[in-house]
Amino acid sequence: MSTIMELQNDPQMQAVLADPEVMRAVQNFNLQALSSNPKIKALMKNAKIRRINNAVK
């Protein structure tokens, strides 16, 4: 849980959340747009995100 809370201060996560294109894709459940977005691709390589992903699996 603390790792998830740390993400709110992560500059990479903040950049993704501030991107109108990404947020539009999230609101529209446009998984194709999200999966092809360079910021999302880079975020998925983020060590914190990978730790969370592995913990959930």
Order of alpha helices (4+ residues) and beta strands (2+ residues): alpha-alpha-alpha-alpha-alpha-alpha
